[in-house]
């Protein structure tokens, strides 16, 4: 994903993402040129302090 970001292929809420550390929120729309769009449905922190992100593909 960071490679796509550095190539300028990723947008969040129609804004170009400059760094892989971009913070996401619920209902954000991620568009990847040539791959499609995803909407963030839920973000949870697991017991091991990792992130679980539920996404839905938008057509």
Predicted model as a PDB file, atoms N, CA, C, CB and O in Angstrom, pLDDT in the B-factor column:
MODEL        1                                                                  
ATOM      1  N   UNK A   1       0.822  -1.187   0.000  1.00 86.00           N  
ATOM      2  CA  UNK A   1       0.000   0.000   0.000  1.00 86.00           C  
ATOM      3  C   UNK A   1       0.872   1.259   0.000  1.00 86.00           C  
ATOM      4  CB  UNK A   1      -0.939  -0.007   1.207  1.00 86.00           C  
ATOM      5  O   UNK A   1       0.550   2.239  -0.672  1.00 86.00           O  
ATOM      6  N   UNK A   2       1.962   1.232   0.744  1.00 90.00           N  
ATOM      7  CA  UNK A   2       2.828   2.423   0.798  1.00 90.00           C  
ATOM      8  C   UNK A   2       3.428   2.725  -0.575  1.00 90.00           C  
ATOM      9  CB  UNK A   2       3.958   2.226   1.835  1.00 90.00           C  
ATOM     10  O   UNK A   2       3.695   3.884  -0.893  1.00 90.00           O  
ATOM     11  N   UNK A   3       3.638   1.704  -1.375  1.00 93.00           N  
ATOM     12  CA  UNK A   3       4.148   1.902  -2.732  1.00 93.00           C  
ATOM     13  C   UNK A   3       3.126   2.657  -3.584  1.00 93.00           C  
ATOM     14  CB  UNK A   3       4.493   0.545  -3.385  1.00 93.00           C  
ATOM     15  O   UNK A   3       3.477   3.571  -4.330  1.00 93.00           O  
ATOM     16  N   UNK A   4       1.849   2.259  -3.460  1.00 93.00           N  
ATOM     17  CA  UNK A   4       0.780   2.938  -4.197  1.00 93.00           C  
ATOM     18  C   UNK A   4       0.657   4.390  -3.750  1.00 93.00           C  
ATOM     19  CB  UNK A   4      -0.560   2.207  -4.001  1.00 93.00           C  
ATOM     20  O   UNK A   4       0.412   5.276  -4.568  1.00 93.00           O  
ATOM     21  N   UNK A   5       0.827   4.634  -2.450  1.00 94.00           N  
ATOM     22  CA  UNK A   5       0.752   6.001  -1.930  1.00 94.00           C  
ATOM     23  C   UNK A   5       1.871   6.852  -2.512  1.00 94.00           C  
ATOM     24  CB  UNK A   5       0.826   6.003  -0.390  1.00 94.00           C  
ATOM     25  O   UNK A   5       1.634   7.982  -2.938  1.00 94.00           O  
ATOM     26  N   UNK A   6       3.093   6.316  -2.533  1.00 92.00           N  
ATOM     27  CA  UNK A   6       4.225   7.074  -3.073  1.00 92.00           C  
ATOM     28  C   UNK A   6       4.086   7.318  -4.572  1.00 92.00           C  
ATOM     29  CB  UNK A   6       5.528   6.339  -2.791  1.00 92.00           C  
ATOM     30  O   UNK A   6       4.646   8.283  -5.093  1.00 92.00           O  
ATOM     31  N   UNK A   7       3.345   6.457  -5.273  1.00 93.00           N  
ATOM     32  CA  UNK A   7       3.101   6.642  -6.709  1.00 93.00           C  
ATOM     33  C   UNK A   7       1.929   7.586  -6.983  1.00 93.00           C  
ATOM     34  CB  UNK A   7       2.835   5.294  -7.368  1.00 93.00           C  
ATOM     35  O   UNK A   7       1.653   7.917  -8.136  1.00 93.00           O  
ATOM     36  N   UNK A   8       1.237   8.022  -5.917  1.00 93.00           N  
ATOM     37  CA  UNK A   8       0.118   8.943  -6.074  1.00 93.00           C  
ATOM     38  C   UNK A   8      -1.170   8.280  -6.513  1.00 93.00           C  
ATOM     39  CB  UNK A   8       0.476   9.992  -7.050  1.00 93.00           C  
ATOM     40  O   UNK A   8      -2.016   8.931  -7.127  1.00 93.00           O  
ATOM     41  N   UNK A   9      -1.340   7.004  -6.215  1.00 96.00           N  
ATOM     42  CA  UNK A   9      -2.517   6.259  -6.637  1.00 96.00           C  
ATOM     43  C   UNK A   9      -3.625   6.198  -5.590  1.00 96.00           C  
ATOM     44  CB  UNK A   9      -2.117   4.878  -7.005  1.00 96.00           C  
ATOM     45  O   UNK A   9      -4.720   5.720  -5.889  1.00 96.00           O  
ATOM     46  N   UNK A  10      -3.369   6.667  -4.374  1.00 96.00           N  
ATOM     47  CA  UNK A  10      -4.336   6.515  -3.282  1.00 96.00           C  
ATOM     48  C   UNK A  10      -4.891   7.875  -2.863  1.00 96.00           C  
ATOM     49  CB  UNK A  10      -3.683   5.809  -2.071  1.00 96.00           C  
ATOM     50  O   UNK A  10      -4.155   8.844  -2.675  1.00 96.00           O  
ATOM     51  N   UNK A  11      -6.228   7.908  -2.723  1.00 97.00           N  
ATOM     52  CA  UNK A  11      -6.915   9.107  -2.227  1.00 97.00           C  
ATOM     53  C   UNK A  11      -7.830   8.692  -1.080  1.00 97.00           C  
ATOM     54  CB  UNK A  11      -7.731   9.818  -3.372  1.00 97.00           C  
ATOM     55  O   UNK A  11      -8.434   7.620  -1.112  1.00 97.00           O  
ATOM     56  N   UNK A  12      -7.926   9.544  -0.076  1.00 97.00           N  
ATOM     57  CA  UNK A  12      -8.858   9.341   1.032  1.00 97.00           C  
ATOM     58  C   UNK A  12      -9.792  10.543   1.031  1.00 97.00           C  
ATOM     59  CB  UNK A  12      -8.107   9.180   2.426  1.00 97.00           C  
ATOM     60  O   UNK A  12      -9.360  11.691   1.136  1.00 97.00           O  
ATOM     61  N   UNK A  13     -11.083  10.251   0.909  1.00 97.00           N  
ATOM     62  CA  UNK A  13     -12.094  11.316   0.815  1.00 97.00           C  
ATOM     63  C   UNK A  13     -11.735  12.323  -0.280  1.00 97.00           C  
ATOM     64  CB  UNK A  13     -12.239  12.042   2.169  1.00 97.00           C  
ATOM     65  O   UNK A  13     -11.853  13.534  -0.094  1.00 97.00           O  
ATOM     66  N   UNK A  14     -11.297  11.796  -1.419  1.00 95.00           N  
ATOM     67  CA  UNK A  14     -10.966  12.545  -2.637  1.00 95.00           C  
ATOM     68  C   UNK A  14      -9.740  13.432  -2.493  1.00 95.00           C  
ATOM     69  CB  UNK A  14     -12.134  13.390  -3.043  1.00 95.00           C  
ATOM     70  O   UNK A  14      -9.468  14.250  -3.372  1.00 95.00           O  
ATOM     71  N   UNK A  15      -8.989  13.288  -1.396  1.00 96.00           N  
ATOM     72  CA  UNK A  15      -7.747  14.042  -1.202  1.00 96.00           C  
ATOM     73  C   UNK A  15      -6.559  13.102  -1.378  1.00 96.00           C  
ATOM     74  CB  UNK A  15      -7.714  14.718   0.206  1.00 96.00           C  
ATOM     75  O   UNK A  15      -6.565  11.989  -0.851  1.00 96.00           O  
ATOM     76  N   UNK A  16      -5.547  13.541  -2.111  1.00 95.00           N  
ATOM     77  CA  UNK A  16      -4.351  12.737  -2.324  1.00 95.00           C  
ATOM     78  C   UNK A  16      -3.659  12.472  -0.984  1.00 95.00           C  
ATOM     79  CB  UNK A  16      -3.385  13.444  -3.308  1.00 95.00           C  
ATOM     80  O   UNK A  16      -3.479  13.389  -0.183  1.00 95.00           O  
ATOM     81  N   UNK A  17      -3.276  11.229  -0.748  1.00 94.00           N  
ATOM     82  CA  UNK A  17      -2.559  10.857   0.473  1.00 94.00           C  
ATOM     83  C   UNK A  17      -1.064  10.988   0.192  1.00 94.00           C  
ATOM     84  CB  UNK A  17      -2.928   9.394   0.941  1.00 94.00           C  
ATOM     85  O   UNK A  17      -0.566  10.452  -0.798  1.00 94.00           O  
ATOM     86  N   UNK A  18      -0.356  11.694   1.055  1.00 91.00           N  
ATOM     87  CA  UNK A  18       1.072  11.937   0.868  1.00 91.00           C  
ATOM     88  C   UNK A  18       1.946  10.964   1.645  1.00 91.00           C  
ATOM     89  CB  UNK A  18       1.407  13.343   1.274  1.00 91.00           C  
ATOM     90  O   UNK A  18       3.060  10.656   1.222  1.00 91.00           O  
ATOM     91  N   UNK A  19       1.444  10.471   2.794  1.00 92.00           N  
ATOM     92  CA  UNK A  19       2.250   9.600   3.654  1.00 92.00           C  
ATOM     93  C   UNK A  19       1.443   8.374   4.065  1.00 92.00           C  
ATOM     94  CB  UNK A  19       2.737  10.367   4.906  1.00 92.00           C  
ATOM     95  O   UNK A  19       0.231   8.467   4.256  1.00 92.00           O  
ATOM     96  N   UNK A  20       2.109   7.214   4.206  1.00 89.00           N  
ATOM     97  CA  UNK A  20       1.407   5.999   4.645  1.00 89.00           C  
ATOM     98  C   UNK A  20       0.850   6.105   6.064  1.00 89.00           C  
ATOM     99  CB  UNK A  20       2.342   4.815   4.565  1.00 89.00           C  
ATOM    100  O   UNK A  20       0.026   5.274   6.446  1.00 89.00           O  
ATOM    101  N   UNK A  21       1.259   7.077   6.846  1.00 90.00           N  
ATOM    102  CA  UNK A  21       0.813   7.227   8.229  1.00 90.00           C  
ATOM    103  C   UNK A  21      -0.499   7.983   8.346  1.00 90.00           C  
ATOM    104  CB  UNK A  21       1.868   7.932   9.033  1.00 90.00           C  
ATOM    105  O   UNK A  21      -0.886   8.366   9.450  1.00 90.00           O  
ATOM    106  N   UNK A  22      -1.185   8.204   7.255  1.00 90.00           N  
ATOM    107  CA  UNK A  22      -2.447   8.953   7.260  1.00 90.00           C  
ATOM    108  C   UNK A  22      -3.460   8.265   8.175  1.00 90.00           C  
ATOM    109  CB  UNK A  22      -3.017   9.081   5.820  1.00 90.00           C  
ATOM    110  O   UNK A  22      -3.657   7.053   8.077  1.00 90.00           O  
ATOM    111  N   UNK A  23      -4.102   9.022   9.060  1.00 92.00           N  
ATOM    112  CA  UNK A  23      -5.087   8.471   9.996  1.00 92.00           C  
ATOM    113  C   UNK A  23      -6.438   8.314   9.302  1.00 92.00           C  
ATOM    114  CB  UNK A  23      -5.225   9.377  11.245  1.00 92.00           C  
ATOM    115  O   UNK A  23      -6.905   9.217   8.608  1.00 92.00           O  
ATOM    116  N   UNK A  24      -7.049   7.157   9.502  1.00 92.00           N  
ATOM    117  CA  UNK A  24      -8.356   6.880   8.929  1.00 92.00           C  
ATOM    118  C   UNK A  24      -9.424   6.925   9.998  1.00 92.00           C  
ATOM    119  CB  UNK A  24      -8.363   5.528   8.231  1.00 92.00           C  
ATOM    120  O   UNK A  24      -9.157   6.652  11.168  1.00 92.00           O  
ATOM    121  N   UNK A  25     -10.656   7.275   9.587  1.00 95.00           N  
ATOM    122  CA  UNK A  25     -11.796   7.292  10.491  1.00 95.00           C  
ATOM    123  C   UNK A  25     -12.915   6.472   9.858  1.00 95.00           C  
ATOM    124  CB  UNK A  25     -12.264   8.753  10.790  1.00 95.00           C  
ATOM    125  O   UNK A  25     -12.882   6.168   8.666  1.00 95.00           O  
ATOM    126  N   UNK A  26     -13.900   6.121  10.670  1.00 97.00           N  
ATOM    127  CA  UNK A  26     -15.081   5.422  10.174  1.00 97.00           C  
ATOM    128  C   UNK A  26     -15.756   6.313   9.131  1.00 97.00           C  
ATOM    129  CB  UNK A  26     -16.068   5.066  11.345  1.00 97.00           C  
ATOM    130  O   UNK A  26     -15.834   7.530   9.296  1.00 97.00           O  
ATOM    131  N   UNK A  27     -16.240   5.694   8.064  1.00 97.00           N  
ATOM    132  CA  UNK A  27     -16.909   6.340   6.928  1.00 97.00           C  
ATOM    133  C   UNK A  27     -15.966   7.029   5.956  1.00 97.00           C  
ATOM    134  CB  UNK A  27     -17.887   7.338   7.433  1.00 97.00           C  
ATOM    135  O   UNK A  27     -16.438   7.659   5.009  1.00 97.00           O  
ATOM    136  N   UNK A  28     -14.644   6.937   6.148  1.00 97.00           N  
ATOM    137  CA  UNK A  28     -13.710   7.450   5.154  1.00 97.00           C  
ATOM    138  C   UNK A  28     -13.812   6.607   3.890  1.00 97.00           C  
ATOM    139  CB  UNK A  28     -12.259   7.450   5.700  1.00 97.00           C  
ATOM    140  O   UNK A  28     -14.035   5.398   3.956  1.00 97.00           O  
ATOM    141  N   UNK A  29     -13.647   7.249   2.746  1.00 97.00           N  
ATOM    142  CA  UNK A  29     -13.672   6.572   1.460  1.00 97.00           C  
ATOM    143  C   UNK A  29     -12.249   6.523   0.917  1.00 97.00           C  
ATOM    144  CB  UNK A  29     -14.634   7.288   0.461  1.00 97.00           C  
ATOM    145  O   UNK A  29     -11.607   7.561   0.757  1.00 97.00           O  
ATOM    146  N   UNK A  30     -11.755   5.320   0.634  1.00 96.00           N  
ATOM    147  CA  UNK A  30     -10.413   5.127   0.101  1.00 96.00           C  
ATOM    148  C   UNK A  30     -10.553   4.738  -1.365  1.00 96.00           C  
ATOM    149  CB  UNK A  30      -9.618   4.038   0.910  1.00 96.00           C  
ATOM    150  O   UNK A  30     -11.232   3.765  -1.690  1.00 96.00           O  
ATOM    151  N   UNK A  31      -9.915   5.494  -2.244  1.00 97.00           N  
ATOM    152  CA  UNK A  31      -9.941   5.196  -3.670  1.00 97.00           C  
ATOM    153  C   UNK A  31      -8.516   4.889  -4.119  1.00 97.00           C  
ATOM    154  CB  UNK A  31     -10.548   6.385  -4.490  1.00 97.00           C  
ATOM    155  O   UNK A  31      -7.593   5.667  -3.879  1.00 97.00           O  
ATOM    156  N   UNK A  32      -8.353   3.740  -4.773  1.00 95.00           N  
ATOM    157  CA  UNK A  32      -7.052   3.333  -5.302  1.00 95.00           C  
ATOM    158  C   UNK A  32      -7.193   3.247  -6.812  1.00 95.00           C  
ATOM    159  CB  UNK A  32      -6.570   1.959  -4.688  1.00 95.00           C  
ATOM    160  O   UNK A  32      -7.948   2.420  -7.323  1.00 95.00           O  
ATOM    161  N   UNK A  33      -6.468   4.097  -7.528  1.00 95.00           N  
ATOM    162  CA  UNK A  33      -6.594   4.174  -8.976  1.00 95.00           C  
ATOM    163  C   UNK A  33      -6.344   2.803  -9.604  1.00 95.00           C  
ATOM    164  CB  UNK A  33      -5.616   5.215  -9.547  1.00 95.00           C  
ATOM    165  O   UNK A  33      -5.311   2.176  -9.374  1.00 95.00           O  
ATOM    166  N   UNK A  34      -7.303   2.361 -10.393  1.00 93.00           N  
ATOM    167  CA  UNK A  34      -7.189   1.090 -11.094  1.00 93.00           C  
ATOM    168  C   UNK A  34      -7.617  -0.113 -10.274  1.00 93.00           C  
ATOM    169  CB  UNK A  34      -5.795   0.897 -11.538  1.00 93.00           C  
ATOM    170  O   UNK A  34      -7.661  -1.224 -10.803  1.00 93.00           O  
ATOM    171  N   UNK A  35      -7.935   0.074  -8.996  1.00 93.00           N  
ATOM    172  CA  UNK A  35      -8.307  -1.039  -8.118  1.00 93.00           C  
ATOM    173  C   UNK A  35      -9.732  -0.924  -7.592  1.00 93.00           C  
ATOM    174  CB  UNK A  35      -7.348  -1.119  -6.954  1.00 93.00           C  
ATOM    175  O   UNK A  35     -10.389  -1.946  -7.393  1.00 93.00           O  
ATOM    176  N   UNK A  36     -10.229   0.286  -7.362  1.00 95.00           N  
ATOM    177  CA  UNK A  36     -11.583   0.460  -6.854  1.00 95.00           C  
ATOM    178  C   UNK A  36     -11.622   1.332  -5.613  1.00 95.00           C  
ATOM    179  CB  UNK A  36     -12.199  -0.880  -6.551  1.00 95.00           C  
ATOM    180  O   UNK A  36     -10.652   2.004  -5.263  1.00 95.00           O  
ATOM    181  N   UNK A  37     -12.799   1.298  -4.949  1.00 97.00           N  
ATOM    182  CA  UNK A  37     -13.012   2.127  -3.763  1.00 97.00           C  
ATOM    183  C   UNK A  37     -13.473   1.270  -2.588  1.00 97.00           C  
ATOM    184  CB  UNK A  37     -14.043   3.234  -4.053  1.00 97.00           C  
ATOM    185  O   UNK A  37     -14.149   0.257  -2.764  1.00 97.00           O  
ATOM    186  N   UNK A  38     -13.091   1.700  -1.385  1.00 96.00           N  
ATOM    187  CA  UNK A  38     -13.476   1.044  -0.136  1.00 96.00           C  
ATOM    188  C   UNK A  38     -13.977   2.097   0.829  1.00 96.00           C  
ATOM    189  CB  UNK A  38     -12.289   0.251   0.480  1.00 96.00           C  
ATOM    190  O   UNK A  38     -13.494   3.229   0.846  1.00 96.00           O  
ATOM    191  N   UNK A  39     -14.961   1.704   1.637  1.00 97.00           N  
ATOM    192  CA  UNK A  39     -15.427   2.589   2.700  1.00 97.00           C  
ATOM    193  C   UNK A  39     -15.148   1.915   4.041  1.00 97.00           C  
ATOM    194  CB  UNK A  39     -16.950   2.920   2.540  1.00 97.00           C  
ATOM    195  O   UNK A  39     -15.450   0.736   4.223  1.00 97.00           O  
ATOM    196  N   UNK A  40     -14.575   2.664   4.975  1.00 97.00           N  
ATOM    197  CA  UNK A  40     -14.265   2.148   6.305  1.00 97.00           C  
ATOM    198  C   UNK A  40     -15.562   2.011   7.094  1.00 97.00           C  
ATOM    199  CB  UNK A  40     -13.257   3.077   7.049  1.00 97.00           C  
ATOM    200  O   UNK A  40     -16.274   2.997   7.283  1.00 97.00           O  
ATOM    201  N   UNK A  41     -15.878   0.810   7.554  1.00 97.00           N  
ATOM    202  CA  UNK A  41     -17.095   0.545   8.317  1.00 97.00           C  
ATOM    203  C   UNK A  41     -16.841   0.589   9.822  1.00 97.00           C  
ATOM    204  CB  UNK A  41     -17.672  -0.809   7.928  1.00 97.00           C  
ATOM    205  O   UNK A  41     -17.664   1.109  10.576  1.00 97.00           O  
ATOM    206  N   UNK A  42     -15.707   0.047  10.261  1.00 97.00           N  
ATOM    207  CA  UNK A  42     -15.388   0.011  11.696  1.00 97.00           C  
ATOM    208  C   UNK A  42     -13.883  -0.120  11.883  1.00 97.00           C  
ATOM    209  CB  UNK A  42     -16.127  -1.162  12.405  1.00 97.00           C  
ATOM    210  O   UNK A  42     -13.192  -0.733  11.069  1.00 97.00           O  
ATOM    211  N   UNK A  43     -13.388   0.468  12.971  1.00 96.00           N  
ATOM    212  CA  UNK A  43     -11.978   0.348  13.355  1.00 96.00           C  
ATOM    213  C   UNK A  43     -11.957  -0.063  14.816  1.00 96.00           C  
ATOM    214  CB  UNK A  43     -11.178   1.699  13.119  1.00 96.00           C  
ATOM    215  O   UNK A  43     -12.526   0.614  15.672  1.00 96.00           O  
ATOM    216  N   UNK A  44     -11.287  -1.196  15.098  1.00 96.00           N  
ATOM    217  CA  UNK A  44     -11.215  -1.702  16.468  1.00 96.00           C  
ATOM    218  C   UNK A  44      -9.764  -2.001  16.823  1.00 96.00           C  
ATOM    219  CB  UNK A  44     -12.093  -2.972  16.638  1.00 96.00           C  
ATOM    220  O   UNK A  44      -8.951  -2.308  15.952  1.00 96.00           O  
ATOM    221  N   UNK A  45      -9.453  -1.907  18.099  1.00 95.00           N  
ATOM    222  CA  UNK A  45      -8.125  -2.276  18.595  1.00 95.00           C  
ATOM    223  C   UNK A  45      -8.257  -3.657  19.236  1.00 95.00           C  
ATOM    224  CB  UNK A  45      -7.560  -1.205  19.628  1.00 95.00           C  
ATOM    225  O   UNK A  45      -9.136  -3.882  20.068  1.00 95.00           O  
ATOM    226  N   UNK A  46      -7.373  -4.582  18.842  1.00 96.00           N  
ATOM    227  CA  UNK A  46      -7.425  -5.951  19.366  1.00 96.00           C  
ATOM    228  C   UNK A  46      -6.733  -6.027  20.725  1.00 96.00           C  
ATOM    229  CB  UNK A  46      -6.766  -6.940  18.375  1.00 96.00           C  
ATOM    230  O   UNK A  46      -6.148  -5.048  21.189  1.00 96.00           O  
ATOM    231  N   UNK A  47      -6.805  -7.192  21.355  1.00 96.00           N  
ATOM    232  CA  UNK A  47      -6.153  -7.408  22.651  1.00 96.00           C  
ATOM    233  C   UNK A  47      -4.643  -7.235  22.563  1.00 96.00           C  
ATOM    234  CB  UNK A  47      -6.479  -8.797  23.179  1.00 96.00           C  
ATOM    235  O   UNK A  47      -4.007  -6.829  23.535  1.00 96.00           O  
ATOM    236  N   UNK A  48      -4.069  -7.539  21.405  1.00 96.00           N  
ATOM    237  CA  UNK A  48      -2.619  -7.390  21.209  1.00 96.00           C  
ATOM    238  C   UNK A  48      -2.248  -6.002  20.695  1.00 96.00           C  
ATOM    239  CB  UNK A  48      -2.109  -8.447  20.234  1.00 96.00           C  
ATOM    240  O   UNK A  48      -1.149  -5.790  20.184  1.00 96.00           O  
ATOM    241  N   UNK A  49      -3.179  -5.063  20.836  1.00 95.00           N  
ATOM    242  CA  UNK A  49      -2.974  -3.670  20.443  1.00 95.00           C  
ATOM    243  C   UNK A  49      -2.644  -3.509  18.965  1.00 95.00           C  
ATOM    244  CB  UNK A  49      -1.872  -3.067  21.268  1.00 95.00           C  
ATOM    245  O   UNK A  49      -1.791  -2.707  18.586  1.00 95.00           O  
ATOM    246  N   UNK A  50      -3.332  -4.281  18.145  1.00 94.00           N  
ATOM    247  CA  UNK A  50      -3.261  -4.129  16.696  1.00 94.00           C  
ATOM    248  C   UNK A  50      -4.607  -3.615  16.232  1.00 94.00           C  
ATOM    249  CB  UNK A  50      -2.887  -5.477  15.985  1.00 94.00           C  
ATOM    250  O   UNK A  50      -5.568  -3.591  17.001  1.00 94.00           O  
ATOM    251  N   UNK A  51      -4.680  -3.205  14.984  1.00 92.00           N  
ATOM    252  CA  UNK A  51      -5.923  -2.656  14.465  1.00 92.00           C  
ATOM    253  C   UNK A  51      -6.659  -3.669  13.602  1.00 92.00           C  
ATOM    254  CB  UNK A  51      -5.651  -1.394  13.668  1.00 92.00           C  
ATOM    255  O   UNK A  51      -6.050  -4.374  12.798  1.00 92.00           O  
ATOM    256  N   UNK A  52      -7.972  -3.734  13.776  1.00 95.00           N  
ATOM    257  CA  UNK A  52      -8.851  -4.531  12.931  1.00 95.00           C  
ATOM    258  C   UNK A  52      -9.756  -3.534  12.220  1.00 95.00           C  
ATOM    259  CB  UNK A  52      -9.682  -5.604  13.765  1.00 95.00           C  
ATOM    260  O   UNK A  52     -10.488  -2.780  12.862  1.00 95.00           O  
ATOM    261  N   UNK A  53      -9.700  -3.535  10.890  1.00 94.00           N  
ATOM    262  CA  UNK A  53     -10.468  -2.582  10.104  1.00 94.00           C  
ATOM    263  C   UNK A  53     -11.466  -3.344   9.248  1.00 94.00           C  
ATOM    264  CB  UNK A  53      -9.539  -1.702   9.225  1.00 94.00           C  
ATOM    265  O   UNK A  53     -11.093  -4.238   8.488  1.00 94.00           O  
ATOM    266  N   UNK A  54     -12.730  -2.986   9.376  1.00 97.00           N  
ATOM    267  CA  UNK A  54     -13.772  -3.586   8.552  1.00 97.00           C  
ATOM    268  C   UNK A  54     -14.084  -2.604   7.433  1.00 97.00           C  
ATOM    269  CB  UNK A  54     -15.059  -3.928   9.395  1.00 97.00           C  
ATOM    270  O   UNK A  54     -14.389  -1.439   7.686  1.00 97.00           O  
ATOM    271  N   UNK A  55     -14.003  -3.086   6.179  1.00 96.00           N  
ATOM    272  CA  UNK A  55     -14.219  -2.239   5.015  1.00 96.00           C  
ATOM    273  C   UNK A  55     -15.276  -2.845   4.112  1.00 96.00           C  
ATOM    274  CB  UNK A  55     -12.914  -2.035   4.244  1.00 96.00           C  
ATOM    275  O   UNK A  55     -15.508  -4.054   4.132  1.00 96.00           O  
ATOM    276  N   UNK A  56     -15.909  -2.003   3.326  1.00 97.00           N  
ATOM    277  CA  UNK A  56     -16.887  -2.452   2.340  1.00 97.00           C  
ATOM    278  C   UNK A  56     -16.457  -1.919   0.976  1.00 97.00           C  
ATOM    279  CB  UNK A  56     -18.338  -1.970   2.709  1.00 97.00           C  
ATOM    280  O   UNK A  56     -16.113  -0.746   0.834  1.00 97.00           O  
ATOM    281  N   UNK A  57     -16.483  -2.792  -0.012  1.00 96.00           N  
ATOM    282  CA  UNK A  57     -16.127  -2.377  -1.357  1.00 96.00           C  
ATOM    283  C   UNK A  57     -17.300  -1.622  -1.966  1.00 96.00           C  
ATOM    284  CB  UNK A  57     -15.735  -3.596  -2.231  1.00 96.00           C  
ATOM    285  O   UNK A  57     -18.440  -2.085  -1.926  1.00 96.00           O  
ATOM    286  N   UNK A  58     -17.007  -0.447  -2.533  1.00 92.00           N  
ATOM    287  CA  UNK A  58     -18.007   0.419  -3.168  1.00 92.00           C  
ATOM    288  C   UNK A  58     -17.837   0.296  -4.677  1.00 92.00           C  
ATOM    289  CB  UNK A  58     -17.860   1.920  -2.698  1.00 92.00           C  
ATOM    290  O   UNK A  58     -16.717   0.302  -5.188  1.00 92.00           O  
ATOM    291  N   UNK A  59     -18.943   0.185  -5.374  1.00 79.00           N  
ATOM    292  CA  UNK A  59     -18.873   0.075  -6.840  1.00 79.00           C  
ATOM    293  C   UNK A  59     -19.183   1.373  -7.501  1.00 79.00           C  
ATOM    294  CB  UNK A  59     -19.818  -0.981  -7.348  1.00 79.00           C  
ATOM    295  O   UNK A  59     -19.170   1.459  -8.729  1.00 79.00           O  
TER     296      UNK A  59                                                      
ENDMDL                                                                          
END                                                                             
